[in-house]
Amino acid sequence: MDTFASLLSTRRAALGIETQAALRQLLAARHRAVSTNTVSAWHTGRSVPRAAMLSVLLDVLQVDATDRLRWQAAAFRGVL
C-alpha cells in the first residue's frame, strides 16, 4: 500500500522536479503559496494536503484521472 509521501517523492522525481523548493515554486505559479514546512511535512508523511490543495498538486504533478483515486486514498489514509 502506497503512502502519500512515497507517491509524492516518486512522482516528483519522475518529472525531474529535483527539490521541494522547486515543487513550491510550481505551486506558487498556480497561485497556491505553501510554506517550506508544509511541503516538507508532505514528503515526510507528517501531513497531507487538504482537498483543494491536493487537486492543484495533482495537476502540477500531471497525475492522470486513473491515478488520482490512488493518490486521494493515500491522502485519506494519512489523516486517519
PDB file with SEQRES, HELIX, SHEET and CRYST1 records, atoms N, CA, C and O in Angstrom:
SEQRES   1 A   80  MET ASP THR PHE ALA SER LEU LEU SER THR ARG ARG ALA          
SEQRES   2 A   80  ALA LEU GLY ILE GLU THR GLN ALA ALA LEU ARG GLN LEU          
SEQRES   3 A   80  LEU ALA ALA ARG HIS ARG ALA VAL SER THR ASN THR VAL          
SEQRES   4 A   80  SER ALA TRP HIS THR GLY ARG SER VAL PRO ARG ALA ALA          
SEQRES   5 A   80  MET LEU SER VAL LEU LEU ASP VAL LEU GLN VAL ASP ALA          
SEQRES   6 A   80  THR ASP ARG LEU ARG TRP GLN ALA ALA ALA PHE ARG GLY          
SEQRES   7 A   80  VAL LEU                                                      
HELIX    1 AA1 PHE A    4  ALA A   14  1                                  11    
HELIX    2 AA2 GLN A   20  ALA A   29  1                                  10    
HELIX    3 AA3 THR A   36  THR A   44  1                                   9    
HELIX    4 AA4 ALA A   51  VAL A   60  1                                  10    
HELIX    5 AA5 ALA A   65  VAL A   79  1                                  15    
CRYST1    1.000    1.000    1.000  90.00  90.00  90.00 P 1           1          
ATOM      1  N   MET A   1       0.843  -1.166   0.000  1.00  0.00           N  
ATOM      2  CA  MET A   1       0.000   0.000   0.000  1.00  0.00           C  
ATOM      3  C   MET A   1       0.896   1.239   0.000  1.00  0.00           C  
ATOM      4  O   MET A   1       1.768   1.390   0.856  1.00  0.00           O  
ATOM      5  N   ASP A   2       0.668   2.116  -0.966  1.00  0.00           N  
ATOM      6  CA  ASP A   2       1.471   3.333  -1.091  1.00  0.00           C  
ATOM      7  C   ASP A   2       1.066   4.370  -0.057  1.00  0.00           C  
ATOM      8  O   ASP A   2      -0.112   4.530   0.266  1.00  0.00           O  
ATOM      9  N   THR A   3       2.063   5.064   0.450  1.00  0.00           N  
ATOM     10  CA  THR A   3       1.771   6.221   1.302  1.00  0.00           C  
ATOM     11  C   THR A   3       1.774   7.462   0.416  1.00  0.00           C  
ATOM     12  O   THR A   3       2.343   7.456  -0.676  1.00  0.00           O  
ATOM     13  N   PHE A   4       1.145   8.508   0.889  1.00  0.00           N  
ATOM     14  CA  PHE A   4       1.142   9.747   0.131  1.00  0.00           C  
ATOM     15  C   PHE A   4       2.569  10.248  -0.074  1.00  0.00           C  
ATOM     16  O   PHE A   4       2.921  10.702  -1.162  1.00  0.00           O  
ATOM     17  N   ALA A   5       3.381  10.165   0.964  1.00  0.00           N  
ATOM     18  CA  ALA A   5       4.768  10.642   0.883  1.00  0.00           C  
ATOM     19  C   ALA A   5       5.550   9.890  -0.188  1.00  0.00           C  
ATOM     20  O   ALA A   5       6.313  10.499  -0.937  1.00  0.00           O  
ATOM     21  N   SER A   6       5.369   8.572  -0.268  1.00  0.00           N  
ATOM     22  CA  SER A   6       6.111   7.800  -1.276  1.00  0.00           C  
ATOM     23  C   SER A   6       5.622   8.117  -2.682  1.00  0.00           C  
ATOM     24  O   SER A   6       6.428   8.208  -3.607  1.00  0.00           O  
ATOM     25  N   LEU A   7       4.320   8.286  -2.857  1.00  0.00           N  
ATOM     26  CA  LEU A   7       3.788   8.662  -4.169  1.00  0.00           C  
ATOM     27  C   LEU A   7       4.337  10.020  -4.596  1.00  0.00           C  
ATOM     28  O   LEU A   7       4.727  10.207  -5.749  1.00  0.00           O  
ATOM     29  N   LEU A   8       4.364  10.959  -3.663  1.00  0.00           N  
ATOM     30  CA  LEU A   8       4.838  12.309  -3.958  1.00  0.00           C  
ATOM     31  C   LEU A   8       6.309  12.302  -4.359  1.00  0.00           C  
ATOM     32  O   LEU A   8       6.681  12.921  -5.356  1.00  0.00           O  
ATOM     33  N   SER A   9       7.126  11.626  -3.611  1.00  0.00           N  
ATOM     34  CA  SER A   9       8.563  11.593  -3.909  1.00  0.00           C  
ATOM     35  C   SER A   9       8.836  10.923  -5.250  1.00  0.00           C  
ATOM     36  O   SER A   9       9.653  11.403  -6.036  1.00  0.00           O  
ATOM     37  N   THR A  10       8.158   9.829  -5.501  1.00  0.00           N  
ATOM     38  CA  THR A  10       8.354   9.096  -6.750  1.00  0.00           C  
ATOM     39  C   THR A  10       7.913   9.921  -7.955  1.00  0.00           C  
ATOM     40  O   THR A  10       8.622   9.991  -8.959  1.00  0.00           O  
ATOM     41  N   ARG A  11       6.753  10.538  -7.854  1.00  0.00           N  
ATOM     42  CA  ARG A  11       6.236  11.317  -8.982  1.00  0.00           C  
ATOM     43  C   ARG A  11       7.077  12.561  -9.228  1.00  0.00           C  
ATOM     44  O   ARG A  11       7.350  12.914 -10.375  1.00  0.00           O  
ATOM     45  N   ARG A  12       7.486  13.218  -8.160  1.00  0.00           N  
ATOM     46  CA  ARG A  12       8.330  14.405  -8.309  1.00  0.00           C  
ATOM     47  C   ARG A  12       9.630  14.047  -9.031  1.00  0.00           C  
ATOM     48  O   ARG A  12      10.067  14.767  -9.929  1.00  0.00           O  
ATOM     49  N   ALA A  13      10.237  12.941  -8.636  1.00  0.00           N  
ATOM     50  CA  ALA A  13      11.480  12.501  -9.271  1.00  0.00           C  
ATOM     51  C   ALA A  13      11.254  12.143 -10.741  1.00  0.00           C  
ATOM     52  O   ALA A  13      12.083  12.459 -11.594  1.00  0.00           O  
ATOM     53  N   ALA A  14      10.136  11.486 -11.033  1.00  0.00           N  
ATOM     54  CA  ALA A  14       9.834  11.085 -12.411  1.00  0.00           C  
ATOM     55  C   ALA A  14       9.686  12.297 -13.331  1.00  0.00           C  
ATOM     56  O   ALA A  14       9.998  12.224 -14.520  1.00  0.00           O  
ATOM     57  N   LEU A  15       9.213  13.397 -12.779  1.00  0.00           N  
ATOM     58  CA  LEU A  15       9.034  14.617 -13.571  1.00  0.00           C  
ATOM     59  C   LEU A  15      10.274  15.499 -13.594  1.00  0.00           C  
ATOM     60  O   LEU A  15      10.297  16.534 -14.260  1.00  0.00           O  
ATOM     61  N   GLY A  16      11.306  15.086 -12.862  1.00  0.00           N  
ATOM     62  CA  GLY A  16      12.533  15.872 -12.826  1.00  0.00           C  
ATOM     63  C   GLY A  16      12.451  17.099 -11.936  1.00  0.00           C  
ATOM     64  O   GLY A  16      13.245  18.029 -12.076  1.00  0.00           O  
ATOM     65  N   ILE A  17      11.489  17.101 -11.020  1.00  0.00           N  
ATOM     66  CA  ILE A  17      11.382  18.193 -10.046  1.00  0.00           C  
ATOM     67  C   ILE A  17      12.333  17.821  -8.918  1.00  0.00           C  
ATOM     68  O   ILE A  17      11.992  17.028  -8.041  1.00  0.00           O  
ATOM     69  N   GLU A  18      13.520  18.397  -8.949  1.00  0.00           N  
ATOM     70  CA  GLU A  18      14.610  17.908  -8.119  1.00  0.00           C  
ATOM     71  C   GLU A  18      14.501  18.229  -6.638  1.00  0.00           C  
ATOM     72  O   GLU A  18      15.010  17.480  -5.805  1.00  0.00           O  
ATOM     73  N   THR A  19      13.847  19.327  -6.300  1.00  0.00           N  
ATOM     74  CA  THR A  19      13.819  19.731  -4.894  1.00  0.00           C  
ATOM     75  C   THR A  19      12.401  20.069  -4.450  1.00  0.00           C  
ATOM     76  O   THR A  19      11.508  20.312  -5.262  1.00  0.00           O  
ATOM     77  N   GLN A  20      12.231  20.076  -3.147  1.00  0.00           N  
ATOM     78  CA  GLN A  20      10.956  20.504  -2.582  1.00  0.00           C  
ATOM     79  C   GLN A  20      10.717  21.972  -2.901  1.00  0.00           C  
ATOM     80  O   GLN A  20       9.575  22.390  -3.097  1.00  0.00           O  
ATOM     81  N   ALA A  21      11.780  22.750  -2.952  1.00  0.00           N  
ATOM     82  CA  ALA A  21      11.656  24.172  -3.283  1.00  0.00           C  
ATOM     83  C   ALA A  21      11.126  24.346  -4.707  1.00  0.00           C  
ATOM     84  O   ALA A  21      10.324  25.244  -4.964  1.00  0.00           O  
ATOM     85  N   ALA A  22      11.564  23.507  -5.617  1.00  0.00           N  
ATOM     86  CA  ALA A  22      11.072  23.582  -6.997  1.00  0.00           C  
ATOM     87  C   ALA A  22       9.585  23.258  -7.050  1.00  0.00           C  
ATOM     88  O   ALA A  22       8.843  23.873  -7.815  1.00  0.00           O  
ATOM     89  N   LEU A  23       9.151  22.304  -6.249  1.00  0.00           N  
ATOM     90  CA  LEU A  23       7.728  21.985  -6.178  1.00  0.00           C  
ATOM     91  C   LEU A  23       6.952  23.178  -5.626  1.00  0.00           C  
ATOM     92  O   LEU A  23       5.884  23.510  -6.141  1.00  0.00           O  
ATOM     93  N   ARG A  24       7.470  23.820  -4.596  1.00  0.00           N  
ATOM     94  CA  ARG A  24       6.826  25.015  -4.035  1.00  0.00           C  
ATOM     95  C   ARG A  24       6.681  26.097  -5.095  1.00  0.00           C  
ATOM     96  O   ARG A  24       5.649  26.765  -5.156  1.00  0.00           O  
ATOM     97  N   GLN A  25       7.698  26.279  -5.930  1.00  0.00           N  
ATOM     98  CA  GLN A  25       7.646  27.293  -6.978  1.00  0.00           C  
ATOM     99  C   GLN A  25       6.565  26.960  -8.006  1.00  0.00           C  
ATOM    100  O   GLN A  25       5.858  27.853  -8.472  1.00  0.00           O  
ATOM    101  N   LEU A  26       6.435  25.694  -8.357  1.00  0.00           N  
ATOM    102  CA  LEU A  26       5.395  25.289  -9.306  1.00  0.00           C  
ATOM    103  C   LEU A  26       4.006  25.544  -8.729  1.00  0.00           C  
ATOM    104  O   LEU A  26       3.102  25.985  -9.440  1.00  0.00           O  
ATOM    105  N   LEU A  27       3.842  25.265  -7.446  1.00  0.00           N  
ATOM    106  CA  LEU A  27       2.549  25.525  -6.798  1.00  0.00           C  
ATOM    107  C   LEU A  27       2.284  27.025  -6.721  1.00  0.00           C  
ATOM    108  O   LEU A  27       1.150  27.466  -6.912  1.00  0.00           O  
ATOM    109  N   ALA A  28       3.314  27.804  -6.443  1.00  0.00           N  
ATOM    110  CA  ALA A  28       3.157  29.251  -6.368  1.00  0.00           C  
ATOM    111  C   ALA A  28       2.750  29.818  -7.729  1.00  0.00           C  
ATOM    112  O   ALA A  28       2.001  30.793  -7.799  1.00  0.00           O  
ATOM    113  N   ALA A  29       3.241  29.211  -8.800  1.00  0.00           N  
ATOM    114  CA  ALA A  29       2.866  29.653 -10.140  1.00  0.00           C  
ATOM    115  C   ALA A  29       1.375  29.445 -10.392  1.00  0.00           C  
ATOM    116  O   ALA A  29       0.785  30.106 -11.247  1.00  0.00           O  
ATOM    117  N   ARG A  30       0.777  28.534  -9.651  1.00  0.00           N  
ATOM    118  CA  ARG A  30      -0.664  28.297  -9.736  1.00  0.00           C  
ATOM    119  C   ARG A  30      -1.425  29.110  -8.685  1.00  0.00           C  
ATOM    120  O   ARG A  30      -2.596  28.844  -8.415  1.00  0.00           O  
ATOM    121  N   HIS A  31      -0.762  30.085  -8.104  1.00  0.00           N  
ATOM    122  CA  HIS A  31      -1.357  30.961  -7.089  1.00  0.00           C  
ATOM    123  C   HIS A  31      -1.734  30.185  -5.828  1.00  0.00           C  
ATOM    124  O   HIS A  31      -2.739  30.481  -5.183  1.00  0.00           O  
ATOM    125  N   ARG A  32      -0.932  29.209  -5.493  1.00  0.00           N  
ATOM    126  CA  ARG A  32      -1.142  28.430  -4.273  1.00  0.00           C  
ATOM    127  C   ARG A  32       0.147  28.435  -3.467  1.00  0.00           C  
ATOM    128  O   ARG A  32       0.970  27.527  -3.582  1.00  0.00           O  
ATOM    129  N   ALA A  33       0.309  29.444  -2.669  1.00  0.00           N  
ATOM    130  CA  ALA A  33       1.515  29.542  -1.856  1.00  0.00           C  
ATOM    131  C   ALA A  33       1.472  28.518  -0.732  1.00  0.00           C  
ATOM    132  O   ALA A  33       0.460  28.366  -0.047  1.00  0.00           O  
ATOM    133  N   VAL A  34       2.570  27.829  -0.558  1.00  0.00           N  
ATOM    134  CA  VAL A  34       2.711  26.886   0.549  1.00  0.00           C  
ATOM    135  C   VAL A  34       4.077  27.102   1.181  1.00  0.00           C  
ATOM    136  O   VAL A  34       5.031  27.500   0.513  1.00  0.00           O  
ATOM    137  N   SER A  35       4.154  26.838   2.453  1.00  0.00           N  
ATOM    138  CA  SER A  35       5.418  27.043   3.154  1.00  0.00           C  
ATOM    139  C   SER A  35       6.369  25.868   2.932  1.00  0.00           C  
ATOM    140  O   SER A  35       5.971  24.769   2.544  1.00  0.00           O  
ATOM    141  N   THR A  36       7.629  26.151   3.194  1.00  0.00           N  
ATOM    142  CA  THR A  36       8.646  25.096   3.125  1.00  0.00           C  
ATOM    143  C   THR A  36       8.299  23.971   4.087  1.00  0.00           C  
ATOM    144  O   THR A  36       8.440  22.794   3.754  1.00  0.00           O  
ATOM    145  N   ASN A  37       7.844  24.338   5.282  1.00  0.00           N  
ATOM    146  CA  ASN A  37       7.499  23.326   6.288  1.00  0.00           C  
ATOM    147  C   ASN A  37       6.338  22.437   5.830  1.00  0.00           C  
ATOM    148  O   ASN A  37       6.322  21.239   6.115  1.00  0.00           O  
ATOM    149  N   THR A  38       5.371  23.023   5.122  1.00  0.00           N  
ATOM    150  CA  THR A  38       4.231  22.254   4.642  1.00  0.00           C  
ATOM    151  C   THR A  38       4.667  21.212   3.622  1.00  0.00           C  
ATOM    152  O   THR A  38       4.293  20.044   3.726  1.00  0.00           O  
ATOM    153  N   VAL A  39       5.450  21.625   2.645  1.00  0.00           N  
ATOM    154  CA  VAL A  39       5.920  20.687   1.623  1.00  0.00           C  
ATOM    155  C   VAL A  39       6.792  19.612   2.254  1.00  0.00           C  
ATOM    156  O   VAL A  39       6.709  18.443   1.878  1.00  0.00           O  
ATOM    157  N   SER A  40       7.618  19.998   3.201  1.00  0.00           N  
ATOM    158  CA  SER A  40       8.450  19.028   3.908  1.00  0.00           C  
ATOM    159  C   SER A  40       7.586  18.014   4.662  1.00  0.00           C  
ATOM    160  O   SER A  40       7.889  16.821   4.671  1.00  0.00           O  
ATOM    161  N   ALA A  41       6.521  18.490   5.289  1.00  0.00           N  
ATOM    162  CA  ALA A  41       5.628  17.592   6.027  1.00  0.00           C  
ATOM    163  C   ALA A  41       4.943  16.598   5.090  1.00  0.00           C  
ATOM    164  O   ALA A  41       4.724  15.447   5.466  1.00  0.00           O  
ATOM    165  N   TRP A  42       4.605  17.027   3.883  1.00  0.00           N  
ATOM    166  CA  TRP A  42       4.023  16.094   2.910  1.00  0.00           C  
ATOM    167  C   TRP A  42       5.027  15.011   2.540  1.00  0.00           C  
ATOM    168  O   TRP A  42       4.676  13.836   2.431  1.00  0.00           O  
ATOM    169  N   HIS A  43       6.280  15.416   2.347  1.00  0.00           N  
ATOM    170  CA  HIS A  43       7.311  14.462   1.928  1.00  0.00           C  
ATOM    171  C   HIS A  43       7.689  13.476   3.027  1.00  0.00           C  
ATOM    172  O   HIS A  43       8.080  12.345   2.738  1.00  0.00           O  
ATOM    173  N   THR A  44       7.577  13.888   4.263  1.00  0.00           N  
ATOM    174  CA  THR A  44       7.950  13.001   5.366  1.00  0.00           C  
ATOM    175  C   THR A  44       6.766  12.216   5.917  1.00  0.00           C  
ATOM    176  O   THR A  44       6.930  11.345   6.771  1.00  0.00           O  
ATOM    177  N   GLY A  45       5.568  12.531   5.420  1.00  0.00           N  
ATOM    178  CA  GLY A  45       4.386  11.813   5.888  1.00  0.00           C  
ATOM    179  C   GLY A  45       3.789  12.380   7.162  1.00  0.00           C  
ATOM    180  O   GLY A  45       2.889  11.771   7.739  1.00  0.00           O  
ATOM    181  N   ARG A  46       4.270  13.537   7.616  1.00  0.00           N  
ATOM    182  CA  ARG A  46       3.711  14.148   8.829  1.00  0.00           C  
ATOM    183  C   ARG A  46       2.341  14.754   8.576  1.00  0.00           C  
ATOM    184  O   ARG A  46       1.548  14.908   9.505  1.00  0.00           O  
ATOM    185  N   SER A  47       2.056  15.100   7.319  1.00  0.00           N  
ATOM    186  CA  SER A  47       0.739  15.633   6.973  1.00  0.00           C  
ATOM    187  C   SER A  47       0.475  15.389   5.499  1.00  0.00           C  
ATOM    188  O   SER A  47       1.359  14.966   4.753  1.00  0.00           O  
ATOM    189  N   VAL A  48      -0.746  15.661   5.096  1.00  0.00           N  
ATOM    190  CA  VAL A  48      -1.142  15.556   3.685  1.00  0.00           C  
ATOM    191  C   VAL A  48      -1.875  16.844   3.309  1.00  0.00           C  
ATOM    192  O   VAL A  48      -2.400  17.535   4.182  1.00  0.00           O  
ATOM    193  N   PRO A  49      -1.913  17.169   2.020  1.00  0.00           N  
ATOM    194  CA  PRO A  49      -2.605  18.390   1.618  1.00  0.00           C  
ATOM    195  C   PRO A  49      -4.111  18.285   1.829  1.00  0.00           C  
ATOM    196  O   PRO A  49      -4.690  17.200   1.764  1.00  0.00           O  
ATOM    197  N   ARG A  50      -4.728  19.428   2.079  1.00  0.00           N  
ATOM    198  CA  ARG A  50      -6.188  19.490   2.133  1.00  0.00           C  
ATOM    199  C   ARG A  50      -6.726  19.283   0.722  1.00  0.00           C  
ATOM    200  O   ARG A  50      -5.973  19.349  -0.250  1.00  0.00           O  
ATOM    201  N   ALA A  51      -8.019  19.033   0.611  1.00  0.00           N  
ATOM    202  CA  ALA A  51      -8.634  18.657  -0.670  1.00  0.00           C  
ATOM    203  C   ALA A  51      -8.344  19.652  -1.798  1.00  0.00           C  
ATOM    204  O   ALA A  51      -7.960  19.244  -2.894  1.00  0.00           O  
ATOM    205  N   ALA A  52      -8.520  20.938  -1.546  1.00  0.00           N  
ATOM    206  CA  ALA A  52      -8.305  21.936  -2.605  1.00  0.00           C  
ATOM    207  C   ALA A  52      -6.845  21.960  -3.055  1.00  0.00           C  
ATOM    208  O   ALA A  52      -6.557  22.047  -4.249  1.00  0.00           O  
ATOM    209  N   MET A  53      -5.933  21.881  -2.098  1.00  0.00           N  
ATOM    210  CA  MET A  53      -4.508  21.874  -2.443  1.00  0.00           C  
ATOM    211  C   MET A  53      -4.129  20.562  -3.133  1.00  0.00           C  
ATOM    212  O   MET A  53      -3.299  20.555  -4.042  1.00  0.00           O  
ATOM    213  N   LEU A  54      -4.732  19.462  -2.705  1.00  0.00           N  
ATOM    214  CA  LEU A  54      -4.443  18.165  -3.327  1.00  0.00           C  
ATOM    215  C   LEU A  54      -4.772  18.223  -4.811  1.00  0.00           C  
ATOM    216  O   LEU A  54      -4.003  17.729  -5.636  1.00  0.00           O  
ATOM    217  N   SER A  55      -5.886  18.810  -5.154  1.00  0.00           N  
ATOM    218  CA  SER A  55      -6.279  18.919  -6.557  1.00  0.00           C  
ATOM    219  C   SER A  55      -5.250  19.707  -7.361  1.00  0.00           C  
ATOM    220  O   SER A  55      -4.872  19.295  -8.459  1.00  0.00           O  
ATOM    221  N   VAL A  56      -4.797  20.830  -6.825  1.00  0.00           N  
ATOM    222  CA  VAL A  56      -3.787  21.643  -7.504  1.00  0.00           C  
ATOM    223  C   VAL A  56      -2.472  20.877  -7.607  1.00  0.00           C  
ATOM    224  O   VAL A  56      -1.829  20.876  -8.656  1.00  0.00           O  
ATOM    225  N   LEU A  57      -2.080  20.235  -6.533  1.00  0.00           N  
ATOM    226  CA  LEU A  57      -0.841  19.461  -6.515  1.00  0.00           C  
ATOM    227  C   LEU A  57      -0.874  18.360  -7.570  1.00  0.00           C  
ATOM    228  O   LEU A  57       0.111  18.154  -8.279  1.00  0.00           O  
ATOM    229  N   LEU A  58      -1.990  17.654  -7.679  1.00  0.00           N  
ATOM    230  CA  LEU A  58      -2.097  16.579  -8.666  1.00  0.00           C  
ATOM    231  C   LEU A  58      -2.049  17.127 -10.085  1.00  0.00           C  
ATOM    232  O   LEU A  58      -1.535  16.465 -10.987  1.00  0.00           O  
ATOM    233  N   ASP A  59      -2.577  18.323 -10.291  1.00  0.00           N  
ATOM    234  CA  ASP A  59      -2.451  18.976 -11.601  1.00  0.00           C  
ATOM    235  C   ASP A  59      -0.989  19.296 -11.898  1.00  0.00           C  
ATOM    236  O   ASP A  59      -0.495  19.012 -12.989  1.00  0.00           O  
ATOM    237  N   VAL A  60      -0.305  19.886 -10.929  1.00  0.00           N  
ATOM    238  CA  VAL A  60       1.098  20.252 -11.106  1.00  0.00           C  
ATOM    239  C   VAL A  60       1.943  19.008 -11.395  1.00  0.00           C  
ATOM    240  O   VAL A  60       2.862  19.044 -12.214  1.00  0.00           O  
ATOM    241  N   LEU A  61       1.619  17.918 -10.716  1.00  0.00           N  
ATOM    242  CA  LEU A  61       2.373  16.670 -10.891  1.00  0.00           C  
ATOM    243  C   LEU A  61       1.874  15.837 -12.073  1.00  0.00           C  
ATOM    244  O   LEU A  61       2.353  14.728 -12.306  1.00  0.00           O  
ATOM    245  N   GLN A  62       0.908  16.383 -12.814  1.00  0.00           N  
ATOM    246  CA  GLN A  62       0.389  15.733 -14.013  1.00  0.00           C  
ATOM    247  C   GLN A  62      -0.097  14.304 -13.741  1.00  0.00           C  
ATOM    248  O   GLN A  62       0.167  13.381 -14.510  1.00  0.00           O  
ATOM    249  N   VAL A  63      -0.811  14.154 -12.630  1.00  0.00           N  
ATOM    250  CA  VAL A  63      -1.361  12.839 -12.275  1.00  0.00           C  
ATOM    251  C   VAL A  63      -2.655  12.651 -13.052  1.00  0.00           C  
ATOM    252  O   VAL A  63      -3.556  13.487 -12.984  1.00  0.00           O  
ATOM    253  N   ASP A  64      -2.743  11.549 -13.790  1.00  0.00           N  
ATOM    254  CA  ASP A  64      -3.929  11.336 -14.627  1.00  0.00           C  
ATOM    255  C   ASP A  64      -5.126  10.881 -13.798  1.00  0.00           C  
ATOM    256  O   ASP A  64      -4.997  10.524 -12.627  1.00  0.00           O  
ATOM    257  N   ALA A  65      -6.276  10.904 -14.428  1.00  0.00           N  
ATOM    258  CA  ALA A  65      -7.540  10.602 -13.740  1.00  0.00           C  
ATOM    259  C   ALA A  65      -7.531   9.219 -13.091  1.00  0.00           C  
ATOM    260  O   ALA A  65      -8.082   9.038 -12.006  1.00  0.00           O  
ATOM    261  N   THR A  66      -6.924   8.270 -13.736  1.00  0.00           N  
ATOM    262  CA  THR A  66      -6.875   6.909 -13.196  1.00  0.00           C  
ATOM    263  C   THR A  66      -6.114   6.856 -11.876  1.00  0.00           C  
ATOM    264  O   THR A  66      -6.543   6.194 -10.931  1.00  0.00           O  
ATOM    265  N   ASP A  67      -4.997   7.550 -11.815  1.00  0.00           N  
ATOM    266  CA  ASP A  67      -4.164   7.512 -10.615  1.00  0.00           C  
ATOM    267  C   ASP A  67      -4.641   8.449  -9.508  1.00  0.00           C  
ATOM    268  O   ASP A  67      -4.231   8.294  -8.358  1.00  0.00           O  
ATOM    269  N   ARG A  68      -5.489   9.407  -9.829  1.00  0.00           N  
ATOM    270  CA  ARG A  68      -5.964  10.353  -8.808  1.00  0.00           C  
ATOM    271  C   ARG A  68      -6.659   9.643  -7.650  1.00  0.00           C  
ATOM    272  O   ARG A  68      -6.518  10.055  -6.499  1.00  0.00           O  
ATOM    273  N   LEU A  69      -7.399   8.593  -7.941  1.00  0.00           N  
ATOM    274  CA  LEU A  69      -8.073   7.868  -6.861  1.00  0.00           C  
ATOM    275  C   LEU A  69      -7.068   7.237  -5.907  1.00  0.00           C  
ATOM    276  O   LEU A  69      -7.279   7.236  -4.694  1.00  0.00           O  
ATOM    277  N   ARG A  70      -5.987   6.707  -6.442  1.00  0.00           N  
ATOM    278  CA  ARG A  70      -4.947   6.102  -5.589  1.00  0.00           C  
ATOM    279  C   ARG A  70      -4.308   7.171  -4.710  1.00  0.00           C  
ATOM    280  O   ARG A  70      -4.059   6.934  -3.528  1.00  0.00           O  
ATOM    281  N   TRP A  71      -4.044   8.337  -5.274  1.00  0.00           N  
ATOM    282  CA  TRP A  71      -3.467   9.435  -4.511  1.00  0.00           C  
ATOM    283  C   TRP A  71      -4.427   9.919  -3.434  1.00  0.00           C  
ATOM    284  O   TRP A  71      -4.024  10.168  -2.298  1.00  0.00           O  
ATOM    285  N   GLN A  72      -5.694  10.051  -3.797  1.00  0.00           N  
ATOM    286  CA  GLN A  72      -6.687  10.507  -2.837  1.00  0.00           C  
ATOM    287  C   GLN A  72      -6.843   9.507  -1.690  1.00  0.00           C  
ATOM    288  O   GLN A  72      -6.995   9.899  -0.533  1.00  0.00           O  
ATOM    289  N   ALA A  73      -6.805   8.218  -2.016  1.00  0.00           N  
ATOM    290  CA  ALA A  73      -6.893   7.191  -0.982  1.00  0.00           C  
ATOM    291  C   ALA A  73      -5.688   7.270  -0.050  1.00  0.00           C  
ATOM    292  O   ALA A  73      -5.833   7.142   1.166  1.00  0.00           O  
ATOM    293  N   ALA A  74      -4.505   7.480  -0.613  1.00  0.00           N  
ATOM    294  CA  ALA A  74      -3.297   7.587   0.203  1.00  0.00           C  
ATOM    295  C   ALA A  74      -3.368   8.815   1.104  1.00  0.00           C  
ATOM    296  O   ALA A  74      -2.961   8.761   2.265  1.00  0.00           O  
ATOM    297  N   ALA A  75      -3.881   9.917   0.576  1.00  0.00           N  
ATOM    298  CA  ALA A  75      -4.028  11.134   1.394  1.00  0.00           C  
ATOM    299  C   ALA A  75      -5.039  10.905   2.504  1.00  0.00           C  
ATOM    300  O   ALA A  75      -4.824  11.332   3.638  1.00  0.00           O  
ATOM    301  N   PHE A  76      -6.131  10.239   2.190  1.00  0.00           N  
ATOM    302  CA  PHE A  76      -7.159   9.963   3.187  1.00  0.00           C  
ATOM    303  C   PHE A  76      -6.606   9.076   4.298  1.00  0.00           C  
ATOM    304  O   PHE A  76      -6.866   9.320   5.476  1.00  0.00           O  
ATOM    305  N   ARG A  77      -5.843   8.047   3.925  1.00  0.00           N  
ATOM    306  CA  ARG A  77      -5.226   7.178   4.935  1.00  0.00           C  
ATOM    307  C   ARG A  77      -4.294   7.960   5.839  1.00  0.00           C  
ATOM    308  O   ARG A  77      -4.126   7.635   7.014  1.00  0.00           O  
ATOM    309  N   GLY A  78      -3.681   9.012   5.268  1.00  0.00           N  
ATOM    310  CA  GLY A  78      -2.737   9.828   6.036  1.00  0.00           C  
ATOM    311  C   GLY A  78      -3.388  10.654   7.128  1.00  0.00           C  
ATOM    312  O   GLY A  78      -2.705  11.104   8.048  1.00  0.00           O  
ATOM    313  N   VAL A  79      -4.697  10.863   7.045  1.00  0.00           N  
ATOM    314  CA  VAL A  79      -5.357  11.676   8.056  1.00  0.00           C  
ATOM    315  C   VAL A  79      -6.154  10.829   9.046  1.00  0.00           C  
ATOM    316  O   VAL A  79      -6.750  11.366   9.980  1.00  0.00           O  
ATOM    317  N   LEU A  80      -6.168   9.554   8.856  1.00  0.00           N  
ATOM    318  CA  LEU A  80      -6.913   8.682   9.798  1.00  0.00           C  
ATOM    319  C   LEU A  80      -6.132   8.464  11.068  1.00  0.00           C  
ATOM    320  O   LEU A  80      -6.597   7.764  11.967  1.00  0.00           O  
TER     321      LEU A  80                                                      
END                                                                             
